[in-house]
Amino acid sequence: MTKTILMLAALLVPAPLLGQTVLVVITGIGGEAQYADRFHTWAATLMDAATDRYGLPDSNVVYLAADPERDPSRTTARSTRENIQATLSRLAATTPADDLVFIVVIGHGSYRNGVSKINLPGPDMTATEFAVALDAFGDRPIVFANLSSASGEFVKTLSAPNRTIITATRSGMERNQSVFGQFFVAAFVGDEADADNDERLSVLEAFSYARSEVSRAYDEDKTLLSEHAVLDDNGDGTGSAEPGLDAEDGALAATFLLTGATTTTIAGAASDDPELARLYTEKGGLEQAIAELRRRKASLEKDEYEDQLEELLVDLALTNRAIRGREGS
């Protein structure tokens, strides 16, 4: 076997499957009543989708709210910096290593003198402080979505292997109130964001849908686009505006679901056809191999990387075609 084939064989070993998802929703202070209402609505909508549509148990949903009295039965604690740090520390120590920790921050952000923050009751929390809290999870899978204004600088601070970082803006200078969060949350409610119509919604699909809807909303209002969401999942600290399986970012986000397990894991487990289950397992291995290859891109020669990526993408396309044929679609 050639060196390339040997490396491909190693890459194609399926990665460990994810367990459950722990969803942590954090709302910051709204300032004006309209923003406080909006932030709570987004948070409540996402949590309802997580439990009612995607089957997360209530015990796997943590809500840290700026105003606990608004929804006391569901609120875990007030969203102070200390409570956020304590909650993330507890989860790092108690959640299984294969659980996906899905953190969503909703509110007003700020960026001054090189420091990015989310506005909270009491002292604000900086991107650096969030990074310290996330480091306690090690290399475990994490999705961190900051749906706030001026959130772009969180990407370079939080970026790391096995993490998908999403921000509503591409820099800290985009300070106008963002609407990206509205559409990111909406992606998990309906079926429109399911681009490949497989009845499962990946984080990549949710991001792509929200970004497209933001652009459409600004066009309809005939206003200049003042927010540009980005996604980073290859650990290089640079977000992509148009992530995808064949882009710099997106391969890892395509394997993360709000339910935790990869899309192919769920489909394979649901099938009573052994051959179809095998194909879905193969697809999952290929998707994970592509994500791993992208994380290793910097350590490979350009031609070697592109050759390996091309072969994996061809194999994935052939496997998808076999799945469609087996399913009769």
JOZI-V845084 format. One record per pair of residues at least 24 apart in sequence whose C-alpha atoms are under 10 Angstrom apart, sorted by the first residue. I is the first residue (numbers start at 1). J is the second residue. D is the distance in Angstrom with one decimal. If there is no record, write none. Layout:
i & j & d
I & J & D
I & J & D
//
This chain:
i & j & d
4 & 304 & 7.8
4 & 305 & 9.7
4 & 307 & 8.5
4 & 308 & 7.3
5 & 308 & 8.7
5 & 311 & 9.9
7 & 293 & 10.0
7 & 308 & 8.6
8 & 289 & 8.4
8 & 293 & 9.3
8 & 308 & 7.0
8 & 309 & 9.5
8 & 311 & 8.7
8 & 312 & 8.2
9 & 289 & 9.6
10 & 289 & 8.7
11 & 285 & 8.4
11 & 286 & 8.2
11 & 288 & 8.2
11 & 289 & 5.0
11 & 290 & 8.1
11 & 291 & 9.6
11 & 292 & 7.3
11 & 293 & 7.4
11 & 308 & 9.7
11 & 312 & 9.5
12 & 282 & 8.5
12 & 283 & 9.8
12 & 284 & 9.4
12 & 285 & 5.6
12 & 286 & 6.0
12 & 287 & 8.9
12 & 288 & 7.8
12 & 289 & 5.4
12 & 290 & 8.7
12 & 292 & 9.6
12 & 312 & 8.8
13 & 282 & 9.3
13 & 284 & 9.8
13 & 285 & 6.2
13 & 286 & 8.4
13 & 288 & 8.6
13 & 289 & 7.5
14 & 281 & 8.0
14 & 282 & 8.0
14 & 283 & 9.3
14 & 284 & 6.9
14 & 285 & 4.2
14 & 286 & 7.6
14 & 287 & 8.8
14 & 288 & 6.7
14 & 289 & 7.4
15 & 284 & 8.4
15 & 285 & 6.7
15 & 286 & 9.6
15 & 287 & 9.5
15 & 288 & 6.2
15 & 289 & 7.9
15 & 292 & 9.2
16 & 98 & 7.7
16 & 285 & 9.6
16 & 288 & 9.4
17 & 98 & 7.1
17 & 99 & 9.2
17 & 260 & 9.0
17 & 261 & 6.5
17 & 262 & 7.3
17 & 265 & 7.5
17 & 284 & 9.3
17 & 285 & 10.0
17 & 288 & 9.9
18 & 96 & 9.8
18 & 97 & 8.8
18 & 98 & 5.0
18 & 99 & 5.7
18 & 100 & 6.6
18 & 140 & 9.8
18 & 141 & 8.3
18 & 255 & 9.7
18 & 256 & 8.7
18 & 257 & 9.6
18 & 259 & 9.4
18 & 260 & 5.9
18 & 261 & 4.8
18 & 262 & 6.9
18 & 265 & 8.9
19 & 96 & 7.9
19 & 97 & 8.4
19 & 98 & 5.2
19 & 99 & 4.6
19 & 100 & 6.9
19 & 259 & 8.7
19 & 260 & 5.9
19 & 261 & 5.9
19 & 262 & 9.3
20 & 56 & 8.0
20 & 57 & 9.6
20 & 60 & 8.4
20 & 95 & 9.5
20 & 96 & 8.8
20 & 98 & 7.7
20 & 99 & 5.0
20 & 100 & 6.3
20 & 101 & 8.7
20 & 257 & 9.8
20 & 258 & 8.9
20 & 259 & 6.4
20 & 260 & 4.8
20 & 261 & 6.8
21 & 50 & 9.5
21 & 56 & 7.3
21 & 57 & 9.4
21 & 60 & 6.9
21 & 61 & 8.7
21 & 95 & 9.7
21 & 98 & 9.2
21 & 99 & 5.6
21 & 100 & 4.7
21 & 101 & 5.9
21 & 102 & 6.8
21 & 141 & 9.9
21 & 142 & 9.7
21 & 256 & 9.7
21 & 257 & 8.3
21 & 258 & 6.5
21 & 259 & 5.6
21 & 260 & 4.5
21 & 261 & 8.0
22 & 50 & 9.9
22 & 56 & 8.1
22 & 57 & 9.2
22 & 58 & 9.8
22 & 59 & 8.5
22 & 60 & 4.8
22 & 61 & 6.0
22 & 62 & 7.7
22 & 91 & 8.7
22 & 95 & 8.3
22 & 99 & 7.1
22 & 100 & 6.3
22 & 101 & 5.0
22 & 102 & 6.0
22 & 103 & 8.3
22 & 142 & 9.8
22 & 258 & 8.7
22 & 259 & 8.8
22 & 260 & 8.2
23 & 47 & 8.1
23 & 50 & 8.1
23 & 56 & 8.6
23 & 58 & 9.7
23 & 59 & 9.6
23 & 60 & 6.2
23 & 61 & 4.8
23 & 62 & 6.1
23 & 63 & 8.4
23 & 100 & 8.4
23 & 101 & 6.2
23 & 102 & 4.8
23 & 103 & 6.0
23 & 104 & 7.8
23 & 143 & 9.5
23 & 258 & 8.0
23 & 259 & 9.4
23 & 260 & 9.7
24 & 60 & 8.3
24 & 61 & 6.0
24 & 62 & 4.7
24 & 63 & 6.0
24 & 64 & 7.7
24 & 76 & 10.0
24 & 84 & 9.6
24 & 87 & 9.0
24 & 88 & 8.8
24 & 91 & 9.8
24 & 101 & 7.5
24 & 102 & 6.1
24 & 103 & 4.7
24 & 104 & 6.2
24 & 105 & 8.4
24 & 144 & 9.5
25 & 61 & 7.8
25 & 62 & 6.2
25 & 63 & 5.0
25 & 64 & 6.2
25 & 65 & 8.0
25 & 75 & 9.8
25 & 79 & 9.5
25 & 102 & 8.4
25 & 103 & 6.0
25 & 104 & 4.9
25 & 105 & 6.1
25 & 106 & 7.7
25 & 145 & 9.7
26 & 62 & 8.4
26 & 63 & 6.1
26 & 64 & 4.8
26 & 65 & 6.0
26 & 66 & 8.0
26 & 77 & 9.9
26 & 78 & 9.1
26 & 79 & 6.4
26 & 80 & 9.6
26 & 84 & 8.1
26 & 103 & 7.7
26 & 104 & 6.2
26 & 105 & 4.8
26 & 106 & 6.1
26 & 107 & 8.3
26 & 120 & 9.5
26 & 146 & 9.5
27 & 63 & 8.2
27 & 64 & 6.5
27 & 65 & 5.1
27 & 66 & 5.7
27 & 67 & 8.6
27 & 78 & 9.1
27 & 79 & 6.7
27 & 80 & 9.8
27 & 104 & 8.5
27 & 105 & 6.0
27 & 106 & 4.8
27 & 107 & 5.7
27 & 108 & 9.0
27 & 118 & 9.3
27 & 119 & 9.1
27 & 120 & 7.9
27 & 121 & 9.8
27 & 147 & 9.9
27 & 148 & 9.6
28 & 64 & 8.8
28 & 65 & 7.0
28 & 66 & 5.4
28 & 67 & 8.8
28 & 78 & 9.6
28 & 79 & 6.8
28 & 80 & 8.6
28 & 105 & 7.7
28 & 106 & 6.2
28 & 107 & 4.6
28 & 108 & 6.7
28 & 109 & 8.8
28 & 118 & 6.9
28 & 119 & 5.6
28 & 120 & 4.7
28 & 121 & 7.0
28 & 124 & 9.0
28 & 125 & 10.0
28 & 148 & 9.1
29 & 65 & 8.6
29 & 66 & 5.5
29 & 67 & 8.0
29 & 79 & 8.8
29 & 80 & 10.0
29 & 106 & 9.1
29 & 107 & 6.4
29 & 108 & 7.2
29 & 109 & 9.9
29 & 118 & 9.0
29 & 119 & 6.1
29 & 120 & 5.4
29 & 121 & 6.2
29 & 122 & 9.5
29 & 124 & 9.9
30 & 66 & 8.2
30 & 67 & 9.6
30 & 106 & 9.5
30 & 107 & 6.5
30 & 108 & 6.9
30 & 119 & 8.5
30 & 120 & 8.9
30 & 121 & 9.8
31 & 107 & 9.6
31 & 108 & 8.7
31 & 119 & 9.5
35 & 107 & 8.1
35 & 108 & 8.9
35 & 177 & 9.3
36 & 66 & 8.5
36 & 67 & 8.7
36 & 107 & 8.3
37 & 70 & 9.5
38 & 106 & 9.5
38 & 107 & 9.1
38 & 181 & 9.9
38 & 182 & 8.6
39 & 65 & 9.5
39 & 66 & 9.5
39 & 105 & 9.6
39 & 106 & 6.2
39 & 107 & 6.3
39 & 108 & 9.4
39 & 147 & 9.9
39 & 148 & 9.8
39 & 181 & 8.9
39 & 182 & 9.0
40 & 65 & 8.0
40 & 66 & 8.9
40 & 67 & 9.0
40 & 70 & 8.4
40 & 71 & 8.8
40 & 106 & 8.6
40 & 107 & 9.4
41 & 182 & 9.1
41 & 185 & 9.8
42 & 106 & 7.9
42 & 181 & 7.4
42 & 182 & 6.4
42 & 183 & 9.3
42 & 184 & 9.2
42 & 185 & 6.4
42 & 186 & 8.5
43 & 104 & 8.6
43 & 105 & 9.0
43 & 106 & 7.5
43 & 181 & 9.6
43 & 182 & 9.7
43 & 185 & 8.1
44 & 71 & 9.0
44 & 74 & 9.2
44 & 185 & 9.7
45 & 182 & 9.7
45 & 185 & 7.0
45 & 186 & 8.0
45 & 188 & 8.9
45 & 189 & 7.8
46 & 104 & 9.4
46 & 182 & 9.9
46 & 184 & 9.2
46 & 185 & 5.7
46 & 186 & 7.9
46 & 187 & 9.4
46 & 188 & 7.1
46 & 189 & 7.7
47 & 74 & 9.5
47 & 185 & 9.4
47 & 188 & 9.9
48 & 188 & 9.8
48 & 189 & 8.8
49 & 185 & 8.8
49 & 186 & 9.3
49 & 187 & 9.9
49 & 188 & 6.4
49 & 189 & 5.9
49 & 190 & 9.3
49 & 258 & 9.4
50 & 188 & 8.0
50 & 189 & 9.0
50 & 258 & 6.9
50 & 259 & 7.6
51 & 259 & 9.5
52 & 189 & 9.8
53 & 188 & 8.4
53 & 189 & 7.7
53 & 190 & 9.5
53 & 259 & 9.6
54 & 188 & 8.9
54 & 189 & 9.7
54 & 200 & 9.4
54 & 201 & 9.8
54 & 257 & 9.3
54 & 258 & 7.1
54 & 259 & 5.9
54 & 260 & 9.7
55 & 258 & 9.4
55 & 259 & 7.2
56 & 258 & 8.5
56 & 259 & 6.7
56 & 260 & 9.3
60 & 95 & 9.9
60 & 101 & 9.7
61 & 102 & 9.6
62 & 87 & 8.7
62 & 103 & 9.4
63 & 104 & 9.9
64 & 105 & 9.6
65 & 106 & 9.7
65 & 120 & 9.3
65 & 121 & 9.3
66 & 107 & 9.5
66 & 119 & 9.7
66 & 120 & 6.9
66 & 121 & 6.2
66 & 122 & 9.9
67 & 121 & 8.8
78 & 120 & 9.4
78 & 121 & 8.0
79 & 119 & 9.9
79 & 120 & 6.6
79 & 121 & 6.7
79 & 122 & 9.1
80 & 119 & 9.5
80 & 120 & 6.0
80 & 121 & 5.5
80 & 122 & 6.3
80 & 123 & 7.3
80 & 124 & 7.9
80 & 125 & 8.4
81 & 118 & 9.6
81 & 119 & 9.6
81 & 120 & 7.1
81 & 121 & 8.0
81 & 122 & 7.5
81 & 123 & 6.5
81 & 124 & 6.6
81 & 125 & 5.7
81 & 126 & 9.2
81 & 129 & 9.1
81 & 130 & 9.5
82 & 122 & 9.4
82 & 123 & 8.9
82 & 125 & 9.0
84 & 125 & 8.9
84 & 130 & 8.9
84 & 133 & 8.8
85 & 125 & 9.3
85 & 129 & 8.3
85 & 130 & 7.9
85 & 132 & 9.1
85 & 133 & 6.3
85 & 134 & 9.4
86 & 133 & 8.9
87 & 133 & 9.4
88 & 130 & 9.2
88 & 133 & 6.3
88 & 134 & 7.4
88 & 136 & 8.3
88 & 137 & 8.7
89 & 132 & 9.9
89 & 133 & 6.6
89 & 134 & 8.4
89 & 135 & 9.7
89 & 136 & 6.9
89 & 137 & 8.4
90 & 136 & 9.7
91 & 136 & 9.3
91 & 137 & 8.4
92 & 133 & 8.6
92 & 134 & 8.1
92 & 135 & 9.0
92 & 136 & 6.0
92 & 137 & 5.0
92 & 138 & 8.6
92 & 140 & 9.3
93 & 136 & 8.1
93 & 137 & 8.0
95 & 137 & 9.4
96 & 140 & 9.4
97 & 137 & 8.5
97 & 138 & 9.4
97 & 139 & 9.1
97 & 140 & 6.3
97 & 141 & 8.4
98 & 140 & 7.0
98 & 141 & 7.4
98 & 260 & 9.1
98 & 261 & 9.5
99 & 140 & 7.8
99 & 141 & 7.2
99 & 142 & 8.8
99 & 259 & 9.9
99 & 260 & 6.9
99 & 261 & 8.7
100 & 140 & 7.5
100 & 141 & 5.3
100 & 142 & 5.8
100 & 143 & 7.5
100 & 163 & 9.8
100 & 256 & 8.1
100 & 257 & 8.7
100 & 258 & 8.5
100 & 259 & 8.6
100 & 260 & 5.5
100 & 261 & 8.2
101 & 134 & 9.9
101 & 137 & 9.2
101 & 140 & 8.3
101 & 141 & 6.6
101 & 142 & 4.9
101 & 143 & 6.3
101 & 144 & 8.3
101 & 163 & 9.7
101 & 258 & 9.4
101 & 260 & 8.4
102 & 141 & 8.7
102 & 142 & 5.9
102 & 143 & 4.7
102 & 144 & 6.1
102 & 145 & 8.0
102 & 163 & 9.9
102 & 164 & 9.4
102 & 256 & 9.5
102 & 257 & 9.2
102 & 258 & 7.4
102 & 259 & 9.7
102 & 260 & 8.8
103 & 142 & 7.7
103 & 143 & 6.0
103 & 144 & 4.8
103 & 145 & 6.2
103 & 146 & 8.3
103 & 165 & 9.7
104 & 143 & 8.1
104 & 144 & 6.0
104 & 145 & 4.8
104 & 146 & 6.0
104 & 147 & 7.2
104 & 148 & 9.8
104 & 166 & 9.3
104 & 181 & 9.5
104 & 185 & 9.8
105 & 144 & 7.9
105 & 145 & 6.2
105 & 146 & 4.7
105 & 147 & 5.8
105 & 148 & 7.0
105 & 151 & 10.0
105 & 167 & 9.6
105 & 181 & 9.3
106 & 145 & 8.6
106 & 146 & 6.5
106 & 147 & 5.2
106 & 148 & 5.5
106 & 149 & 9.1
106 & 181 & 7.4
106 & 182 & 9.9
107 & 146 & 8.5
107 & 147 & 7.0
107 & 148 & 5.0
107 & 149 & 7.5
107 & 177 & 8.9
107 & 178 & 9.2
107 & 181 & 9.3
108 & 146 & 9.9
108 & 147 & 8.7
108 & 148 & 5.2
108 & 149 & 5.6
108 & 150 & 7.9
108 & 151 & 8.8
108 & 175 & 8.8
108 & 176 & 9.3
108 & 177 & 7.3
108 & 178 & 8.7
109 & 146 & 9.0
109 & 147 & 8.9
109 & 148 & 5.4
109 & 149 & 4.9
109 & 150 & 5.3
109 & 151 & 6.1
109 & 152 & 9.7
109 & 172 & 8.4
109 & 174 & 9.9
109 & 175 & 7.7
109 & 176 & 9.6
109 & 177 & 8.9
109 & 178 & 9.8
110 & 148 & 8.8
110 & 149 & 7.1
110 & 150 & 5.4
110 & 151 & 7.4
110 & 153 & 9.9
110 & 172 & 6.9
110 & 173 & 8.6
110 & 174 & 9.4
110 & 175 & 7.2
111 & 149 & 9.3
111 & 150 & 6.2
111 & 151 & 7.9
111 & 152 & 9.2
111 & 153 & 8.1
111 & 171 & 8.8
111 & 172 & 5.1
111 & 173 & 7.0
111 & 174 & 9.2
111 & 175 & 8.2
112 & 150 & 9.8
112 & 172 & 8.2
112 & 173 & 9.0
114 & 153 & 8.8
114 & 172 & 8.7
115 & 153 & 8.4
115 & 154 & 9.6
115 & 172 & 8.8
116 & 150 & 7.6
116 & 151 & 7.1
116 & 152 & 8.5
116 & 153 & 6.4
116 & 154 & 7.0
116 & 157 & 9.5
116 & 171 & 9.7
116 & 172 & 7.0
117 & 148 & 9.7
117 & 149 & 10.0
117 & 150 & 8.5
117 & 151 & 7.9
117 & 153 & 9.4
117 & 154 & 8.7
117 & 172 & 9.5
118 & 146 & 8.9
118 & 148 & 7.6
118 & 149 & 8.9
118 & 150 & 9.0
118 & 151 & 8.1
119 & 148 & 9.4
126 & 154 & 8.8
126 & 157 & 9.9
127 & 151 & 8.9
127 & 153 & 7.8
127 & 154 & 5.6
127 & 155 & 8.9
127 & 156 & 9.4
127 & 157 & 6.4
127 & 158 & 7.3
128 & 154 & 8.3
128 & 157 & 6.4
128 & 158 & 7.8
129 & 157 & 9.6
129 & 158 & 9.8
130 & 154 & 8.9
130 & 157 & 8.7
130 & 158 & 7.6
131 & 157 & 6.5
131 & 158 & 5.3
131 & 159 & 8.6
131 & 160 & 9.7
132 & 157 & 9.8
132 & 158 & 8.9
133 & 158 & 10.0
134 & 158 & 7.8
134 & 160 & 9.8
134 & 163 & 9.8
135 & 160 & 9.2
138 & 162 & 9.5
139 & 163 & 8.1
141 & 252 & 9.8
141 & 256 & 8.8
141 & 260 & 9.6
142 & 233 & 9.9
142 & 256 & 9.1
143 & 203 & 8.4
143 & 233 & 9.1
143 & 253 & 8.3
143 & 256 & 8.2
143 & 257 & 9.6
143 & 258 & 9.5
144 & 231 & 9.9
145 & 181 & 9.1
145 & 184 & 9.4
145 & 203 & 9.9
145 & 207 & 9.7
145 & 231 & 9.0
146 & 180 & 9.9
146 & 181 & 8.5
146 & 229 & 9.9
147 & 177 & 9.9
147 & 178 & 7.5
147 & 179 & 8.4
147 & 180 & 6.6
147 & 181 & 5.0
147 & 182 & 8.7
147 & 184 & 8.4
147 & 185 & 9.6
147 & 229 & 8.9
148 & 175 & 9.0
148 & 176 & 9.5
148 & 177 & 7.5
148 & 178 & 6.4
148 & 179 & 8.8
148 & 180 & 8.4
148 & 181 & 7.5
149 & 173 & 8.9
149 & 174 & 6.7
149 & 175 & 5.3
149 & 176 & 6.2
149 & 177 & 5.4
149 & 178 & 5.3
149 & 179 & 8.9
149 & 180 & 9.3
149 & 181 & 9.7
149 & 227 & 8.2
150 & 174 & 5.1
150 & 175 & 4.7
150 & 176 & 7.7
150 & 177 & 8.5
150 & 178 & 8.6
150 & 227 & 8.9
151 & 175 & 8.4
151 & 178 & 9.7
151 & 229 & 9.1
151 & 230 & 10.0
152 & 227 & 9.7
152 & 228 & 8.8
152 & 229 & 7.9
152 & 230 & 7.7
152 & 231 & 9.7
152 & 238 & 9.8
152 & 239 & 8.5
153 & 237 & 9.4
153 & 238 & 9.6
153 & 239 & 9.8
154 & 237 & 9.0
154 & 239 & 9.9
155 & 230 & 8.4
155 & 231 & 8.0
155 & 232 & 6.9
155 & 233 & 9.6
155 & 235 & 9.4
155 & 236 & 9.2
155 & 237 & 5.7
155 & 238 & 6.7
155 & 239 & 6.6
156 & 232 & 8.9
156 & 235 & 8.8
156 & 236 & 7.7
156 & 237 & 4.0
156 & 238 & 6.2
156 & 239 & 8.1
157 & 237 & 7.1
157 & 238 & 9.9
158 & 232 & 9.6
158 & 235 & 8.8
158 & 237 & 7.6
159 & 232 & 7.1
159 & 233 & 7.5
159 & 234 & 8.1
159 & 235 & 5.1
159 & 236 & 6.6
159 & 237 & 5.0
159 & 238 & 8.1
159 & 239 & 9.1
160 & 232 & 9.1
160 & 233 & 7.8
160 & 234 & 7.5
160 & 235 & 4.3
160 & 236 & 7.2
160 & 237 & 7.5
160 & 295 & 9.8
161 & 233 & 7.4
161 & 234 & 6.4
161 & 235 & 4.9
161 & 236 & 8.5
161 & 252 & 9.8
161 & 292 & 9.5
161 & 295 & 7.2
162 & 233 & 7.0
162 & 234 & 7.6
162 & 235 & 7.5
162 & 252 & 7.5
162 & 253 & 9.4
162 & 291 & 9.2
162 & 292 & 9.1
162 & 295 & 8.8
163 & 232 & 8.0
163 & 233 & 5.7
163 & 234 & 7.8
163 & 235 & 7.2
163 & 252 & 8.1
163 & 253 & 8.5
164 & 203 & 8.6
164 & 204 & 9.3
164 & 231 & 7.0
164 & 232 & 5.8
164 & 233 & 4.4
164 & 234 & 7.9
164 & 235 & 8.3
164 & 239 & 9.9
164 & 249 & 9.1
164 & 250 & 8.5
164 & 251 & 9.9
164 & 252 & 7.3
164 & 253 & 6.1
164 & 254 & 9.9
164 & 256 & 8.8
165 & 230 & 8.3
165 & 231 & 5.7
165 & 232 & 5.2
165 & 233 & 6.3
165 & 234 & 9.5
165 & 235 & 9.1
165 & 237 & 9.1
165 & 238 & 9.8
165 & 239 & 8.1
165 & 253 & 9.1
166 & 203 & 9.5
166 & 204 & 9.8
166 & 207 & 7.9
166 & 229 & 7.3
166 & 230 & 5.9
166 & 231 & 4.6
166 & 232 & 6.6
166 & 233 & 8.7
166 & 239 & 7.9
166 & 240 & 9.5
166 & 253 & 9.9
167 & 207 & 9.7
167 & 227 & 10.0
167 & 228 & 8.6
167 & 229 & 5.6
167 & 230 & 5.7
167 & 231 & 6.7
167 & 232 & 9.0
167 & 239 & 8.5
168 & 207 & 9.7
168 & 210 & 9.6
168 & 211 & 8.8
168 & 227 & 6.9
168 & 228 & 6.5
168 & 229 & 4.3
168 & 230 & 6.8
168 & 231 & 9.0
169 & 226 & 8.6
169 & 227 & 5.2
169 & 228 & 4.7
169 & 229 & 4.5
169 & 230 & 6.6
169 & 231 & 9.8
169 & 239 & 9.9
169 & 241 & 9.6
170 & 227 & 7.3
170 & 228 & 5.4
170 & 229 & 5.7
170 & 230 & 5.8
170 & 231 & 9.1
170 & 238 & 9.4
170 & 239 & 7.4
170 & 240 & 8.8
170 & 241 & 8.1
171 & 227 & 8.9
171 & 228 & 8.4
171 & 229 & 9.1
171 & 230 & 9.3
171 & 239 & 9.9
173 & 226 & 9.9
173 & 227 & 9.6
174 & 226 & 6.5
174 & 227 & 6.1
174 & 228 & 8.2
175 & 226 & 8.4
175 & 227 & 8.3
176 & 226 & 7.1
176 & 227 & 7.7
177 & 226 & 9.2
177 & 227 & 8.7
178 & 214 & 9.1
178 & 226 & 8.3
178 & 227 & 6.6
178 & 228 & 9.3
178 & 229 & 9.5
179 & 210 & 9.1
179 & 211 & 9.7
179 & 213 & 9.4
179 & 214 & 6.8
179 & 217 & 8.9
179 & 218 & 9.7
179 & 227 & 8.4
180 & 207 & 9.1
180 & 209 & 9.9
180 & 210 & 6.1
180 & 211 & 6.8
180 & 212 & 9.5
180 & 213 & 8.1
180 & 214 & 6.0
180 & 215 & 9.4
180 & 217 & 10.0
180 & 227 & 8.0
180 & 228 & 8.7
180 & 229 & 7.3
181 & 207 & 9.8
181 & 210 & 7.7
181 & 211 & 9.7
181 & 214 & 9.4
181 & 229 & 9.9
182 & 210 & 8.0
182 & 213 & 9.5
182 & 214 & 9.0
183 & 207 & 8.7
183 & 208 & 10.0
183 & 209 & 7.5
183 & 210 & 4.6
183 & 211 & 7.8
183 & 212 & 9.0
183 & 213 & 6.5
183 & 214 & 7.2
183 & 217 & 10.0
184 & 208 & 8.8
184 & 209 & 7.3
184 & 210 & 4.8
184 & 211 & 8.0
184 & 213 & 9.0
184 & 214 & 9.5
185 & 210 & 8.2
186 & 210 & 7.9
187 & 213 & 9.8
188 & 258 & 8.5
198 & 263 & 8.5
198 & 264 & 9.6
198 & 267 & 8.7
199 & 263 & 9.1
199 & 267 & 9.4
200 & 257 & 7.8
200 & 258 & 9.5
200 & 259 & 9.4
200 & 262 & 9.3
200 & 263 & 6.2
200 & 264 & 9.2
200 & 266 & 8.7
200 & 267 & 8.8
201 & 254 & 8.7
201 & 255 & 9.5
201 & 256 & 8.6
201 & 257 & 6.3
201 & 258 & 7.8
201 & 259 & 9.3
201 & 262 & 9.8
201 & 263 & 7.7
202 & 252 & 9.8
202 & 253 & 6.8
202 & 254 & 5.3
202 & 255 & 6.4
202 & 256 & 5.6
202 & 257 & 4.8
202 & 258 & 7.5
202 & 259 & 9.4
202 & 260 & 9.8
202 & 262 & 8.2
202 & 263 & 7.2
203 & 231 & 9.9
203 & 250 & 8.9
203 & 252 & 9.0
203 & 253 & 5.3
203 & 254 & 6.1
203 & 255 & 7.7
203 & 256 & 5.7
203 & 257 & 5.9
203 & 258 & 7.5
204 & 231 & 8.5
204 & 233 & 9.9
204 & 242 & 9.9
204 & 243 & 7.5
204 & 244 & 7.4
204 & 245 & 9.2
204 & 249 & 9.4
204 & 250 & 6.1
204 & 251 & 8.1
204 & 252 & 8.3
204 & 253 & 4.9
204 & 254 & 4.9
204 & 255 & 8.2
204 & 256 & 7.9
204 & 257 & 9.0
205 & 243 & 9.7
205 & 244 & 9.1
205 & 250 & 9.4
205 & 253 & 8.5
205 & 254 & 7.2
205 & 256 & 10.0
205 & 257 & 9.7
206 & 253 & 9.6
206 & 254 & 9.6
206 & 257 & 9.6
207 & 231 & 7.7
207 & 241 & 9.6
207 & 242 & 9.3
207 & 243 & 8.8
207 & 250 & 9.7
207 & 253 & 9.2
208 & 241 & 8.9
208 & 242 & 7.4
208 & 243 & 7.8
208 & 244 & 8.8
208 & 250 & 9.9
211 & 241 & 8.3
211 & 242 & 8.8
212 & 242 & 10.0
233 & 291 & 8.8
233 & 294 & 9.2
233 & 295 & 8.4
234 & 291 & 7.8
234 & 292 & 8.7
234 & 293 & 9.5
234 & 294 & 6.4
234 & 295 & 5.1
234 & 296 & 8.6
234 & 297 & 9.0
235 & 294 & 9.5
235 & 295 & 6.9
235 & 296 & 9.9
236 & 295 & 8.5
236 & 298 & 9.3
245 & 287 & 8.6
245 & 290 & 7.9
245 & 291 & 8.4
245 & 294 & 9.7
245 & 313 & 8.6
246 & 290 & 9.1
246 & 294 & 9.6
246 & 309 & 8.5
246 & 310 & 9.3
246 & 313 & 8.2
247 & 294 & 9.1
248 & 294 & 7.3
248 & 295 & 9.4
248 & 297 & 9.3
249 & 291 & 8.9
249 & 294 & 8.0
249 & 295 & 9.3
250 & 291 & 8.1
250 & 294 & 9.4
251 & 287 & 7.1
251 & 288 & 7.9
251 & 289 & 9.3
251 & 290 & 6.5
251 & 291 & 4.9
251 & 292 & 8.7
251 & 293 & 9.5
251 & 294 & 7.7
251 & 295 & 9.6
252 & 287 & 8.0
252 & 288 & 7.3
252 & 289 & 9.6
252 & 290 & 8.2
252 & 291 & 5.0
252 & 292 & 8.1
252 & 294 & 8.8
252 & 295 & 9.2
253 & 291 & 8.7
254 & 287 & 8.2
254 & 288 & 9.5
254 & 291 & 8.9
255 & 284 & 8.2
255 & 287 & 7.2
255 & 288 & 7.5
255 & 291 & 8.7
262 & 287 & 9.4
262 & 288 & 9.4
273 & 326 & 9.3
273 & 327 & 9.8
275 & 323 & 9.2
275 & 326 & 8.4
276 & 322 & 8.7
276 & 323 & 6.6
276 & 324 & 9.6
276 & 325 & 9.9
276 & 326 & 6.7
276 & 327 & 7.9
277 & 323 & 9.3
278 & 323 & 9.7
279 & 319 & 6.6
279 & 320 & 8.3
279 & 322 & 7.6
279 & 323 & 6.5
279 & 326 & 9.3
280 & 319 & 8.2
280 & 320 & 8.6
280 & 322 & 9.8
280 & 323 & 7.4
282 & 315 & 9.5
282 & 316 & 8.6
282 & 319 & 7.5
282 & 320 & 9.8
283 & 315 & 8.7
283 & 316 & 6.3
283 & 317 & 9.2
283 & 318 & 9.6
283 & 319 & 6.3
283 & 320 & 7.3
283 & 323 & 9.1
284 & 316 & 9.2
285 & 316 & 9.4
286 & 312 & 6.6
286 & 313 & 8.1
286 & 315 & 7.6
286 & 316 & 6.2
286 & 317 & 10.0
286 & 319 & 9.1
287 & 312 & 8.5
287 & 313 & 8.9
287 & 316 & 7.5
289 & 313 & 10.0
290 & 316 & 9.4
//
